[in-house]
Amino acid sequence: MPSPEEVKQNVIAVGRAYIRLIESADTLLERQPALLERLILRVVRSLYTYQLRRLVAELPPEITAEILAASEKIAAPAKGFSQN
C-alpha cells in the first residue's frame, strides 16, 4: 500500500504529464500539421484538458499549485486553469 506522500507525488506527476501533453499538442498545432494529425492532436488536447480540469477540481489548492507550477517551468502558465 503506497504512503500518502507517494500518492501525492503520483498525482502531481500525472497532473504535470497532462500539462506537458496539452502544451505539446498546442505547439504541434501551431505548426499547422496535416488534417489527420491536426484532428488527433485536437482530440488529445481536449482529452487531457478535461482530465486535468477533473484532477485539479478534486485536489486541495497546495497540490493544484504544485501541478500548475510545472507549466511555468516549461514555458508559461497553463492556459485556462486557475487554482482552486
N, CA, C and O atoms as a CHARMM CRD file, in Angstrom:
* protein
*
  336
    1    1 MET  N      0.84900  -1.17900   0.00000 PROA 1      0.00000
    2    1 MET  CA     0.00000   0.00000   0.00000 PROA 1      0.00000
    3    1 MET  C      0.89400   1.24100   0.00000 PROA 1      0.00000
    4    1 MET  O      1.75500   1.38000   0.86900 PROA 1      0.00000
    5    2 PRO  N      0.69700   2.15500  -0.97600 PROA 2      0.00000
    6    2 PRO  CA     1.53100   3.35800  -1.02100 PROA 2      0.00000
    7    2 PRO  C      1.20000   4.31300   0.12800 PROA 2      0.00000
    8    2 PRO  O      0.06600   4.38700   0.60300 PROA 2      0.00000
    9    3 SER  N      2.21800   5.02500   0.54500 PROA 3      0.00000
   10    3 SER  CA     2.03000   6.01400   1.61200 PROA 3      0.00000
   11    3 SER  C      1.29400   7.23100   1.05100 PROA 3      0.00000
   12    3 SER  O      1.25200   7.41800  -0.16600 PROA 3      0.00000
   13    4 PRO  N      0.71200   8.06200   1.92300 PROA 4      0.00000
   14    4 PRO  CA     0.04700   9.27800   1.44500 PROA 4      0.00000
   15    4 PRO  C      0.98800  10.17900   0.63900 PROA 4      0.00000
   16    4 PRO  O      0.56500  10.81100  -0.32800 PROA 4      0.00000
   17    5 GLU  N      2.24200  10.23700   1.03000 PROA 5      0.00000
   18    5 GLU  CA     3.21100  11.06000   0.28700 PROA 5      0.00000
   19    5 GLU  C      3.45300  10.49200  -1.11000 PROA 5      0.00000
   20    5 GLU  O      3.58300  11.24800  -2.07300 PROA 5      0.00000
   21    6 GLU  N      3.51500   9.16800  -1.22600 PROA 6      0.00000
   22    6 GLU  CA     3.69300   8.54000  -2.53900 PROA 6      0.00000
   23    6 GLU  C      2.48300   8.79800  -3.43400 PROA 6      0.00000
   24    6 GLU  O      2.63100   9.05000  -4.63000 PROA 6      0.00000
   25    7 VAL  N      1.30700   8.73600  -2.85900 PROA 7      0.00000
   26    7 VAL  CA     0.08300   9.01600  -3.61300 PROA 7      0.00000
   27    7 VAL  C      0.10100  10.46500  -4.09500 PROA 7      0.00000
   28    7 VAL  O     -0.20400  10.74600  -5.25400 PROA 7      0.00000
   29    8 LYS  N      0.46100  11.37700  -3.19800 PROA 8      0.00000
   30    8 LYS  CA     0.53300  12.80300  -3.55000 PROA 8      0.00000
   31    8 LYS  C      1.52000  13.01900  -4.69700 PROA 8      0.00000
   32    8 LYS  O      1.20000  13.71700  -5.65900 PROA 8      0.00000
   33    9 GLN  N      2.70200  12.43600  -4.61100 PROA 9      0.00000
   34    9 GLN  CA     3.71100  12.60600  -5.65600 PROA 9      0.00000
   35    9 GLN  C      3.24500  12.00400  -6.98300 PROA 9      0.00000
   36    9 GLN  O      3.54400  12.54500  -8.04700 PROA 9      0.00000
   37   10 ASN  N      2.52400  10.90400  -6.92500 PROA 10     0.00000
   38   10 ASN  CA     1.99500  10.28700  -8.13400 PROA 10     0.00000
   39   10 ASN  C      0.94900  11.19200  -8.78900 PROA 10     0.00000
   40   10 ASN  O      0.95200  11.36800 -10.00700 PROA 10     0.00000
   41   11 VAL  N      0.06900  11.75700  -7.99000 PROA 11     0.00000
   42   11 VAL  CA    -0.96100  12.66100  -8.51300 PROA 11     0.00000
   43   11 VAL  C     -0.30300  13.88200  -9.15700 PROA 11     0.00000
   44   11 VAL  O     -0.72000  14.32000 -10.22900 PROA 11     0.00000
   45   12 ILE  N      0.70700  14.42000  -8.51500 PROA 12     0.00000
   46   12 ILE  CA     1.42200  15.58000  -9.06500 PROA 12     0.00000
   47   12 ILE  C      2.10100  15.20300 -10.38100 PROA 12     0.00000
   48   12 ILE  O      2.04400  15.96700 -11.34500 PROA 12     0.00000
   49   13 ALA  N      2.73200  14.05100 -10.43000 PROA 13     0.00000
   50   13 ALA  CA     3.40400  13.60200 -11.65500 PROA 13     0.00000
   51   13 ALA  C      2.41400  13.43300 -12.79900 PROA 13     0.00000
   52   13 ALA  O      2.69900  13.81700 -13.93300 PROA 13     0.00000
   53   14 VAL  N      1.25400  12.86100 -12.50400 PROA 14     0.00000
   54   14 VAL  CA     0.22700  12.67900 -13.53300 PROA 14     0.00000
   55   14 VAL  C     -0.28400  14.03900 -14.02100 PROA 14     0.00000
   56   14 VAL  O     -0.42000  14.25500 -15.22500 PROA 14     0.00000
   57   15 GLY  N     -0.56200  14.94100 -13.09900 PROA 15     0.00000
   58   15 GLY  CA    -1.02800  16.28200 -13.47600 PROA 15     0.00000
   59   15 GLY  C     -0.01700  17.01000 -14.33800 PROA 15     0.00000
   60   15 GLY  O     -0.38200  17.64900 -15.32500 PROA 15     0.00000
   61   16 ARG  N      1.24900  16.91600 -13.97300 PROA 16     0.00000
   62   16 ARG  CA     2.29900  17.55800 -14.77000 PROA 16     0.00000
   63   16 ARG  C      2.42400  16.92400 -16.14900 PROA 16     0.00000
   64   16 ARG  O      2.68700  17.61900 -17.13000 PROA 16     0.00000
   65   17 ALA  N      2.23900  15.62600 -16.22900 PROA 17     0.00000
   66   17 ALA  CA     2.26200  14.94900 -17.53300 PROA 17     0.00000
   67   17 ALA  C      1.11000  15.43900 -18.40400 PROA 17     0.00000
   68   17 ALA  O      1.28500  15.64800 -19.60500 PROA 17     0.00000
   69   18 TYR  N     -0.06600  15.62100 -17.80700 PROA 18     0.00000
   70   18 TYR  CA    -1.20400  16.17200 -18.55800 PROA 18     0.00000
   71   18 TYR  C     -0.84600  17.53900 -19.12800 PROA 18     0.00000
   72   18 TYR  O     -1.12900  17.82600 -20.29100 PROA 18     0.00000
   73   19 ILE  N     -0.22200  18.38200 -18.30500 PROA 19     0.00000
   74   19 ILE  CA     0.16000  19.71900 -18.76600 PROA 19     0.00000
   75   19 ILE  C      1.13500  19.62500 -19.92900 PROA 19     0.00000
   76   19 ILE  O      0.98200  20.33300 -20.92400 PROA 19     0.00000
   77   20 ARG  N      2.13100  18.76300 -19.81600 PROA 20     0.00000
   78   20 ARG  CA     3.10900  18.62400 -20.90000 PROA 20     0.00000
   79   20 ARG  C      2.43100  18.14600 -22.18600 PROA 20     0.00000
   80   20 ARG  O      2.76800  18.61400 -23.27400 PROA 20     0.00000
   81   21 LEU  N      1.48300  17.22400 -22.06900 PROA 21     0.00000
   82   21 LEU  CA     0.76200  16.75000 -23.25500 PROA 21     0.00000
   83   21 LEU  C     -0.05200  17.86700 -23.90000 PROA 21     0.00000
   84   21 LEU  O     -0.05400  18.01100 -25.12200 PROA 21     0.00000
   85   22 ILE  N     -0.73700  18.64900 -23.08900 PROA 22     0.00000
   86   22 ILE  CA    -1.54100  19.75900 -23.60200 PROA 22     0.00000
   87   22 ILE  C     -0.65400  20.77900 -24.30600 PROA 22     0.00000
   88   22 ILE  O     -0.94800  21.20600 -25.42200 PROA 22     0.00000
   89   23 GLU  N      0.42200  21.15900 -23.64900 PROA 23     0.00000
   90   23 GLU  CA     1.31800  22.15500 -24.23600 PROA 23     0.00000
   91   23 GLU  C      2.00600  21.62500 -25.49000 PROA 23     0.00000
   92   23 GLU  O      2.21600  22.37500 -26.44300 PROA 23     0.00000
   93   24 SER  N      2.35300  20.35900 -25.49900 PROA 24     0.00000
   94   24 SER  CA     2.96400  19.77000 -26.69200 PROA 24     0.00000
   95   24 SER  C      1.98700  19.75200 -27.85300 PROA 24     0.00000
   96   24 SER  O      2.35900  20.05600 -28.98700 PROA 24     0.00000
   97   25 ALA  N      0.74100  19.39900 -27.57800 PROA 25     0.00000
   98   25 ALA  CA    -0.28000  19.41100 -28.63200 PROA 25     0.00000
   99   25 ALA  C     -0.46200  20.82200 -29.16900 PROA 25     0.00000
  100   25 ALA  O     -0.57400  21.00800 -30.38100 PROA 25     0.00000
  101   26 ASP  N     -0.49400  21.82400 -28.28900 PROA 26     0.00000
  102   26 ASP  CA    -0.61300  23.21800 -28.73100 PROA 26     0.00000
  103   26 ASP  C      0.55100  23.61100 -29.63200 PROA 26     0.00000
  104   26 ASP  O      0.35500  24.24100 -30.67100 PROA 26     0.00000
  105   27 THR  N      1.75400  23.23800 -29.23500 PROA 27     0.00000
  106   27 THR  CA     2.94400  23.56900 -30.02500 PROA 27     0.00000
  107   27 THR  C      2.87700  22.92900 -31.40800 PROA 27     0.00000
  108   27 THR  O      3.16600  23.57600 -32.41500 PROA 27     0.00000
  109   28 LEU  N      2.50100  21.67300 -31.44900 PROA 28     0.00000
  110   28 LEU  CA     2.40000  20.98400 -32.73400 PROA 28     0.00000
  111   28 LEU  C      1.27900  21.55500 -33.60300 PROA 28     0.00000
  112   28 LEU  O      1.42700  21.64100 -34.82200 PROA 28     0.00000
  113   29 LEU  N      0.17600  21.93900 -32.99600 PROA 29     0.00000
  114   29 LEU  CA    -0.92900  22.52600 -33.76200 PROA 29     0.00000
  115   29 LEU  C     -0.54700  23.87300 -34.36500 PROA 29     0.00000
  116   29 LEU  O     -1.04700  24.24000 -35.42900 PROA 29     0.00000
  117   30 GLU  N      0.32400  24.60400 -33.70100 PROA 30     0.00000
  118   30 GLU  CA     0.78700  25.88700 -34.23800 PROA 30     0.00000
  119   30 GLU  C      1.56500  25.70700 -35.53800 PROA 30     0.00000
  120   30 GLU  O      1.66500  26.64300 -36.33000 PROA 30     0.00000
  121   31 ARG  N      2.10900  24.53000 -35.76400 PROA 31     0.00000
  122   31 ARG  CA     2.88500  24.25400 -36.96600 PROA 31     0.00000
  123   31 ARG  C      1.99600  23.82900 -38.13700 PROA 31     0.00000
  124   31 ARG  O      2.50000  23.46200 -39.19800 PROA 31     0.00000
  125   32 GLN  N      0.70200  23.87600 -37.94900 PROA 32     0.00000
  126   32 GLN  CA    -0.30000  23.55800 -38.96400 PROA 32     0.00000
  127   32 GLN  C     -0.04000  22.21200 -39.64500 PROA 32     0.00000
  128   32 GLN  O      0.29100  22.15200 -40.82900 PROA 32     0.00000
  129   33 PRO  N     -0.19500  21.14000 -38.87500 PROA 33     0.00000
  130   33 PRO  CA     0.03600  19.80000 -39.42800 PROA 33     0.00000
  131   33 PRO  C     -1.06200  19.39700 -40.41200 PROA 33     0.00000
  132   33 PRO  O     -2.05900  20.09800 -40.58600 PROA 33     0.00000
  133   34 ALA  N     -0.84900  18.25900 -41.04000 PROA 34     0.00000
  134   34 ALA  CA    -1.84400  17.71000 -41.96800 PROA 34     0.00000
  135   34 ALA  C     -3.15500  17.44700 -41.22900 PROA 34     0.00000
  136   34 ALA  O     -3.18100  17.35100 -40.00200 PROA 34     0.00000
  137   35 LEU  N     -4.23000  17.33300 -41.98500 PROA 35     0.00000
  138   35 LEU  CA    -5.57900  17.23300 -41.42600 PROA 35     0.00000
  139   35 LEU  C     -5.71500  16.12600 -40.37500 PROA 35     0.00000
  140   35 LEU  O     -6.20700  16.38600 -39.27700 PROA 35     0.00000
  141   36 LEU  N     -5.29600  14.91900 -40.68500 PROA 36     0.00000
  142   36 LEU  CA    -5.45500  13.81200 -39.74600 PROA 36     0.00000
  143   36 LEU  C     -4.66900  14.06300 -38.45800 PROA 36     0.00000
  144   36 LEU  O     -5.18400  13.83800 -37.36300 PROA 36     0.00000
  145   37 GLU  N     -3.44600  14.52000 -38.58300 PROA 37     0.00000
  146   37 GLU  CA    -2.64100  14.81900 -37.39800 PROA 37     0.00000
  147   37 GLU  C     -3.28800  15.93600 -36.57900 PROA 37     0.00000
  148   37 GLU  O     -3.31000  15.87400 -35.35000 PROA 37     0.00000
  149   38 ARG  N     -3.80700  16.94200 -37.25100 PROA 38     0.00000
  150   38 ARG  CA    -4.48500  18.04800 -36.56500 PROA 38     0.00000
  151   38 ARG  C     -5.68700  17.53400 -35.76400 PROA 38     0.00000
  152   38 ARG  O     -5.89400  17.93500 -34.61900 PROA 38     0.00000
  153   39 LEU  N     -6.46500  16.65700 -36.36700 PROA 39     0.00000
  154   39 LEU  CA    -7.62700  16.09500 -35.67400 PROA 39     0.00000
  155   39 LEU  C     -7.20400  15.28400 -34.45100 PROA 39     0.00000
  156   39 LEU  O     -7.80200  15.40700 -33.38200 PROA 39     0.00000
  157   40 ILE  N     -6.18300  14.46700 -34.61100 PROA 40     0.00000
  158   40 ILE  CA    -5.69800  13.64900 -33.49200 PROA 40     0.00000
  159   40 ILE  C     -5.17500  14.54700 -32.37700 PROA 40     0.00000
  160   40 ILE  O     -5.47300  14.31000 -31.20600 PROA 40     0.00000
  161   41 LEU  N     -4.40800  15.56500 -32.71800 PROA 41     0.00000
  162   41 LEU  CA    -3.86600  16.46900 -31.71000 PROA 41     0.00000
  163   41 LEU  C     -4.97500  17.20900 -30.96600 PROA 41     0.00000
  164   41 LEU  O     -4.87900  17.42500 -29.75800 PROA 41     0.00000
  165   42 ARG  N     -6.01400  17.59100 -31.67700 PROA 42     0.00000
  166   42 ARG  CA    -7.13900  18.26500 -31.01400 PROA 42     0.00000
  167   42 ARG  C     -7.85800  17.33400 -30.04200 PROA 42     0.00000
  168   42 ARG  O     -8.26800  17.75400 -28.96000 PROA 42     0.00000
  169   43 VAL  N     -8.01000  16.07000 -30.43200 PROA 43     0.00000
  170   43 VAL  CA    -8.63900  15.09600 -29.53900 PROA 43     0.00000
  171   43 VAL  C     -7.76500  14.88400 -28.30400 PROA 43     0.00000
  172   43 VAL  O     -8.27000  14.86300 -27.18100 PROA 43     0.00000
  173   44 VAL  N     -6.46400  14.72900 -28.50800 PROA 44     0.00000
  174   44 VAL  CA    -5.53300  14.54400 -27.39000 PROA 44     0.00000
  175   44 VAL  C     -5.58400  15.74900 -26.45700 PROA 44     0.00000
  176   44 VAL  O     -5.67000  15.59600 -25.23800 PROA 44     0.00000
  177   45 ARG  N     -5.53200  16.94500 -27.03300 PROA 45     0.00000
  178   45 ARG  CA    -5.57400  18.15700 -26.21300 PROA 45     0.00000
  179   45 ARG  C     -6.88000  18.24400 -25.43400 PROA 45     0.00000
  180   45 ARG  O     -6.87000  18.57200 -24.24700 PROA 45     0.00000
  181   46 SER  N     -7.98200  17.96000 -26.07600 PROA 46     0.00000
  182   46 SER  CA    -9.28100  18.00300 -25.39700 PROA 46     0.00000
  183   46 SER  C     -9.37300  16.97600 -24.27900 PROA 46     0.00000
  184   46 SER  O     -9.85000  17.28100 -23.18500 PROA 46     0.00000
  185   47 LEU  N     -8.91700  15.75800 -24.55300 PROA 47     0.00000
  186   47 LEU  CA    -8.95900  14.69900 -23.54900 PROA 47     0.00000
  187   47 LEU  C     -8.16300  15.07500 -22.31000 PROA 47     0.00000
  188   47 LEU  O     -8.66200  14.96200 -21.19000 PROA 47     0.00000
  189   48 TYR  N     -6.92700  15.52200 -22.50500 PROA 48     0.00000
  190   48 TYR  CA    -6.08500  15.80300 -21.34300 PROA 48     0.00000
  191   48 TYR  C     -6.43200  17.12400 -20.67000 PROA 48     0.00000
  192   48 TYR  O     -6.14900  17.30100 -19.48500 PROA 48     0.00000
  193   49 THR  N     -7.03100  18.04400 -21.39300 PROA 49     0.00000
  194   49 THR  CA    -7.54900  19.25100 -20.75200 PROA 49     0.00000
  195   49 THR  C     -8.69400  18.86700 -19.82400 PROA 49     0.00000
  196   49 THR  O     -8.77500  19.35400 -18.69600 PROA 49     0.00000
  197   50 TYR  N     -9.56800  18.00300 -20.29400 PROA 50     0.00000
  198   50 TYR  CA   -10.67200  17.51000 -19.47600 PROA 50     0.00000
  199   50 TYR  C    -10.14900  16.77700 -18.23900 PROA 50     0.00000
  200   50 TYR  O    -10.61300  17.01400 -17.12400 PROA 50     0.00000
  201   51 GLN  N     -9.17500  15.88400 -18.45100 PROA 51     0.00000
  202   51 GLN  CA    -8.60900  15.11800 -17.34000 PROA 51     0.00000
  203   51 GLN  C     -7.94700  16.04200 -16.31500 PROA 51     0.00000
  204   51 GLN  O     -8.10300  15.84800 -15.10900 PROA 51     0.00000
  205   52 LEU  N     -7.21500  17.03800 -16.79200 PROA 52     0.00000
  206   52 LEU  CA    -6.54700  17.96700 -15.88400 PROA 52     0.00000
  207   52 LEU  C     -7.56200  18.78400 -15.09300 PROA 52     0.00000
  208   52 LEU  O     -7.39200  18.99000 -13.89200 PROA 52     0.00000
  209   53 ARG  N     -8.60800  19.24700 -15.75300 PROA 53     0.00000
  210   53 ARG  CA    -9.65700  20.00200 -15.05300 PROA 53     0.00000
  211   53 ARG  C    -10.31100  19.15000 -13.96100 PROA 53     0.00000
  212   53 ARG  O    -10.53500  19.62100 -12.84600 PROA 53     0.00000
  213   54 ARG  N    -10.61000  17.90500 -14.28900 PROA 54     0.00000
  214   54 ARG  CA   -11.19400  16.99600 -13.28200 PROA 54     0.00000
  215   54 ARG  C    -10.25200  16.78700 -12.11600 PROA 54     0.00000
  216   54 ARG  O    -10.67100  16.79600 -10.95900 PROA 54     0.00000
  217   55 LEU  N     -8.98000  16.60000 -12.42200 PROA 55     0.00000
  218   55 LEU  CA    -7.99900  16.34600 -11.38100 PROA 55     0.00000
  219   55 LEU  C     -7.87500  17.54000 -10.43600 PROA 55     0.00000
  220   55 LEU  O     -7.96500  17.37700  -9.21900 PROA 55     0.00000
  221   56 VAL  N     -7.67200  18.73500 -10.98300 PROA 56     0.00000
  222   56 VAL  CA    -7.45100  19.89200 -10.11800 PROA 56     0.00000
  223   56 VAL  C     -8.71200  20.30700  -9.37400 PROA 56     0.00000
  224   56 VAL  O     -8.62600  20.94200  -8.32300 PROA 56     0.00000
  225   57 ALA  N     -9.86500  19.96300  -9.89500 PROA 57     0.00000
  226   57 ALA  CA   -11.11800  20.29300  -9.19900 PROA 57     0.00000
  227   57 ALA  C    -11.26300  19.51200  -7.89900 PROA 57     0.00000
  228   57 ALA  O    -11.93400  19.96300  -6.97000 PROA 57     0.00000
  229   58 GLU  N    -10.63400  18.34400  -7.83400 PROA 58     0.00000
  230   58 GLU  CA   -10.75700  17.46700  -6.66700 PROA 58     0.00000
  231   58 GLU  C     -9.63500  17.63200  -5.64600 PROA 58     0.00000
  232   58 GLU  O     -9.70100  17.06800  -4.55400 PROA 58     0.00000
  233   59 LEU  N     -8.62300  18.39100  -5.99200 PROA 59     0.00000
  234   59 LEU  CA    -7.43700  18.47500  -5.14300 PROA 59     0.00000
  235   59 LEU  C     -7.41300  19.72800  -4.28400 PROA 59     0.00000
  236   59 LEU  O     -8.03600  20.73300  -4.62600 PROA 59     0.00000
  237   60 PRO  N     -6.69600  19.66800  -3.17200 PROA 60     0.00000
  238   60 PRO  CA    -6.50100  20.87300  -2.36500 PROA 60     0.00000
  239   60 PRO  C     -5.64000  21.88400  -3.14200 PROA 60     0.00000
  240   60 PRO  O     -4.84700  21.49400  -3.99900 PROA 60     0.00000
  241   61 PRO  N     -5.79600  23.16000  -2.84600 PROA 61     0.00000
  242   61 PRO  CA    -5.06800  24.20000  -3.58400 PROA 61     0.00000
  243   61 PRO  C     -3.54900  24.03200  -3.59600 PROA 61     0.00000
  244   61 PRO  O     -2.90700  24.35100  -4.59600 PROA 61     0.00000
  245   62 GLU  N     -2.96300  23.53600  -2.50400 PROA 62     0.00000
  246   62 GLU  CA    -1.50000  23.41900  -2.47800 PROA 62     0.00000
  247   62 GLU  C     -0.99100  22.36200  -3.45800 PROA 62     0.00000
  248   62 GLU  O      0.09100  22.51500  -4.02400 PROA 62     0.00000
  249   63 ILE  N     -1.75200  21.30500  -3.66000 PROA 63     0.00000
  250   63 ILE  CA    -1.34600  20.28700  -4.63700 PROA 63     0.00000
  251   63 ILE  C     -1.59700  20.80000  -6.05000 PROA 63     0.00000
  252   63 ILE  O     -0.78100  20.58600  -6.94700 PROA 63     0.00000
  253   64 THR  N     -2.71800  21.47100  -6.24500 PROA 64     0.00000
  254   64 THR  CA    -3.01100  22.07300  -7.55000 PROA 64     0.00000
  255   64 THR  C     -1.90600  23.03700  -7.94200 PROA 64     0.00000
  256   64 THR  O     -1.48100  23.05200  -9.09700 PROA 64     0.00000
  257   65 ALA  N     -1.43800  23.83900  -7.00300 PROA 65     0.00000
  258   65 ALA  CA    -0.36700  24.79400  -7.27900 PROA 65     0.00000
  259   65 ALA  C      0.91000  24.07600  -7.71600 PROA 65     0.00000
  260   65 ALA  O      1.60300  24.54100  -8.62100 PROA 65     0.00000
  261   66 GLU  N      1.22300  22.96000  -7.08500 PROA 66     0.00000
  262   66 GLU  CA     2.41600  22.19800  -7.47300 PROA 66     0.00000
  263   66 GLU  C      2.28500  21.64800  -8.88700 PROA 66     0.00000
  264   66 GLU  O      3.26000  21.61800  -9.63800 PROA 66     0.00000
  265   67 ILE  N      1.09100  21.21600  -9.24800 PROA 67     0.00000
  266   67 ILE  CA     0.86100  20.69300 -10.60000 PROA 67     0.00000
  267   67 ILE  C      0.99300  21.81300 -11.62200 PROA 67     0.00000
  268   67 ILE  O      1.71900  21.67700 -12.60700 PROA 67     0.00000
  269   68 LEU  N      0.29900  22.90900 -11.39200 PROA 68     0.00000
  270   68 LEU  CA     0.29700  24.00300 -12.36000 PROA 68     0.00000
  271   68 LEU  C      1.64600  24.69600 -12.44500 PROA 68     0.00000
  272   68 LEU  O      1.93200  25.35100 -13.44700 PROA 68     0.00000
  273   69 ALA  N      2.47500  24.57200 -11.43300 PROA 69     0.00000
  274   69 ALA  CA     3.81600  25.14300 -11.48100 PROA 69     0.00000
  275   69 ALA  C      4.65400  24.47400 -12.56500 PROA 69     0.00000
  276   69 ALA  O      5.60300  25.07800 -13.06600 PROA 69     0.00000
  277   70 ALA  N      4.32800  23.26200 -12.92900 PROA 70     0.00000
  278   70 ALA  CA     5.06000  22.56100 -13.98200 PROA 70     0.00000
  279   70 ALA  C      4.98800  23.34200 -15.28200 PROA 70     0.00000
  280   70 ALA  O      5.96600  23.40400 -16.02800 PROA 70     0.00000
  281   71 SER  N      3.85400  23.92900 -15.55200 PROA 71     0.00000
  282   71 SER  CA     3.69500  24.69000 -16.77700 PROA 71     0.00000
  283   71 SER  C      4.58100  25.92600 -16.76100 PROA 71     0.00000
  284   71 SER  O      5.16100  26.28300 -17.78600 PROA 71     0.00000
  285   72 GLU  N      4.69300  26.58200 -15.61300 PROA 72     0.00000
  286   72 GLU  CA     5.53400  27.76600 -15.50500 PROA 72     0.00000
  287   72 GLU  C      6.99700  27.41400 -15.72000 PROA 72     0.00000
  288   72 GLU  O      7.76200  28.22300 -16.24600 PROA 72     0.00000
  289   73 LYS  N      7.38800  26.21600 -15.31900 PROA 73     0.00000
  290   73 LYS  CA     8.77500  25.79100 -15.50100 PROA 73     0.00000
  291   73 LYS  C      9.05200  25.45700 -16.96500 PROA 73     0.00000
  292   73 LYS  O     10.17600  25.63600 -17.43600 PROA 73     0.00000
  293   74 ILE  N      8.04800  24.97900 -17.68400 PROA 74     0.00000
  294   74 ILE  CA     8.23500  24.57500 -19.07300 PROA 74     0.00000
  295   74 ILE  C      8.20900  25.78500 -20.00100 PROA 74     0.00000
  296   74 ILE  O      9.12100  25.97700 -20.80600 PROA 74     0.00000
  297   75 ALA  N      7.16600  26.59400 -19.88700 PROA 75     0.00000
  298   75 ALA  CA     7.03400  27.73800 -20.79600 PROA 75     0.00000
  299   75 ALA  C      6.31300  28.87600 -20.10000 PROA 75     0.00000
  300   75 ALA  O      6.92900  29.82800 -19.62100 PROA 75     0.00000
  301   76 ALA  N      4.99100  28.75600 -20.05500 PROA 76     0.00000
  302   76 ALA  CA     4.16200  29.79200 -19.45000 PROA 76     0.00000
  303   76 ALA  C      3.07300  29.09900 -18.65200 PROA 76     0.00000
  304   76 ALA  O      2.92700  27.88100 -18.75600 PROA 76     0.00000
  305   77 PRO  N      2.30600  29.83200 -17.86100 PROA 77     0.00000
  306   77 PRO  CA     1.23300  29.19100 -17.10000 PROA 77     0.00000
  307   77 PRO  C      0.27100  28.42900 -18.01000 PROA 77     0.00000
  308   77 PRO  O      0.02800  28.82900 -19.14900 PROA 77     0.00000
  309   78 ALA  N     -0.26500  27.34500 -17.50000 PROA 78     0.00000
  310   78 ALA  CA    -1.22400  26.54600 -18.26400 PROA 78     0.00000
  311   78 ALA  C     -2.42000  27.40900 -18.63400 PROA 78     0.00000
  312   78 ALA  O     -2.96600  28.12400 -17.79400 PROA 78     0.00000
  313   79 LYS  N     -2.81200  27.33800 -19.86300 PROA 79     0.00000
  314   79 LYS  CA    -3.92000  28.16100 -20.34500 PROA 79     0.00000
  315   79 LYS  C     -5.24100  27.66300 -19.79500 PROA 79     0.00000
  316   79 LYS  O     -5.50800  26.46200 -19.79400 PROA 79     0.00000
  317   80 GLY  N     -6.06500  28.58300 -19.33000 PROA 80     0.00000
  318   80 GLY  CA    -7.40700  28.25400 -18.92200 PROA 80     0.00000
  319   80 GLY  C     -7.55200  27.56300 -17.57500 PROA 80     0.00000
  320   80 GLY  O     -8.61200  27.01300 -17.27700 PROA 80     0.00000
  321   81 PHE  N     -6.51500  27.58100 -16.76300 PROA 81     0.00000
  322   81 PHE  CA    -6.60500  26.93800 -15.46400 PROA 81     0.00000
  323   81 PHE  C     -6.31500  27.94000 -14.37300 PROA 81     0.00000
  324   81 PHE  O     -5.42600  28.78300 -14.49400 PROA 81     0.00000
  325   82 SER  N     -7.06500  27.83500 -13.33200 PROA 82     0.00000
  326   82 SER  CA    -6.78600  28.66600 -12.15800 PROA 82     0.00000
  327   82 SER  C     -6.75400  27.74600 -10.95800 PROA 82     0.00000
  328   82 SER  O     -7.26200  26.62600 -11.00100 PROA 82     0.00000
  329   83 GLN  N     -6.15600  28.22900  -9.89800 PROA 83     0.00000
  330   83 GLN  CA    -6.07100  27.42800  -8.69600 PROA 83     0.00000
  331   83 GLN  C     -7.44000  27.35600  -8.05100 PROA 83     0.00000
  332   83 GLN  O     -8.27700  28.23600  -8.25100 PROA 83     0.00000
  333   84 ASN  N     -7.66900  26.28800  -7.26300 PROA 84     0.00000
  334   84 ASN  CA    -8.95200  26.10400  -6.56700 PROA 84     0.00000
  335   84 ASN  C     -9.26200  27.29900  -5.72200 PROA 84     0.00000
  336   84 ASN  O    -10.29900  27.33500  -5.06000 PROA 84     0.00000
